[in-house]
Amino acid sequence: MIEVIYWLFQIYSYMIIAYVLLSWLPNARESVIGDLLAKFVEPYLSPFRRFIPPIFGMIDISPIVALIALRFASYGLISLIGNFV
């Protein structure tokens, strides 16, 4: 059970990284893969983007903060489940 949760968090982290990397390529976010990743990742990233403004108007660090928060959430959930199992 714990391994499944760990891998789900890992896969979601990789999805966020792939979505961020797609922003570096022109028109990549408008592709089928970009649209699919946006549907999964944008609801999680949007609260972070509301509170963390881009640096110098163009460098968005909110995905980094979102990945750190996701990592803390995964460790917390895994340790919580580990205490009950």
N, C-alpha and C positions, 0 to 999 in steps of 0.2 A: 504494500500500500504506500509506504513512504517513498519507495523508488519511483512509483508511478507519478506521485505528486512532484517529486524532484524533476523528473523528465518533462512533465507538463510545463513547469516553470522555466526550464531550460529552453524548450521549444518556443515558448512565448518570448523569451529574451532574444532568441535568434530572429524571431519575426520582427521585433522592434529594430534590431540592428540592420536587418535586410531592408526594412522600410526607410530607415535613415540613409542607408547607402543608395537607395533608389533616388533620393532627392539630389544626389550628385550627378546623375545622368539626365540629360535633357529628355523630356517627355516619358520618362520611365514610370512615373507614378500614374500616368494615364493608361498604362497597359493593363491587361487582365490581371496580372500578378500584383501590380501596384494597387489596383482597385480592391482586390481580395485582401491584401495586407492592410489597406486603409480601413476596411470594414472591421477588422479585428483589433487594430492597434490604435486608431484615432480616438476611440472612446476612452482608452486608458491614458493617452498622452495629452488630451485636451485640458484636463484640470491642471496639469503641470505647466502647460503653455500659458494658461491664464495668469498664473502667479509668478512665473519666471520670464521676464522679458528677454528678447534676444540681445546679445552683447554686440555693441557697435551697430545695431540695427540689422545684422544679417547672420550672426552666429547663434544658433539655437542650442542651448545646453540643456534644455528640458528633457530630452531623451536620456541623457546621462543620469540626471537626477531620478528619472522614472525607473531606469534600470537598477539604480542603487536601492530605491524604495521596493522594487520588486524582489530584489535579492534578500532584503531584510524581511519582507513578508514571507518569502519561501522558507527562510531559516526559522522564523517564528512559528509558522504553521507546521513544519516538519518536527520541530522540537515539541510543540504542543501535542501533536498526534503521537509522537514517540513516547511521551509520558503516560498516555492513556492505553497504549498498546502493549 
